[in-house]
Amino acid sequence: MIKNRIKEYRAKYDMKQDDLAKLVGVRRETIGNLEKGRYNPSLVLAWNIAKVFDVTIEEIFTVE
């Protein structure tokens, strides 16, 4: 299972799900599903999310 810290990073940057969704080109629901662990991101989506927060993919996503 892939765990993520998207919600934590969004809070750090005072960003709403909709804001992040627009920056990475997905719907707000996709971000919500990622945060709840209902959906695993593609490599491209994971990379784009990490790029928004200027961190590595591994800092946001971990495999357990």
Order of alpha helices (4+ residues) and beta strands (2+ residues): beta-alpha-alpha-alpha-alpha-alpha-beta
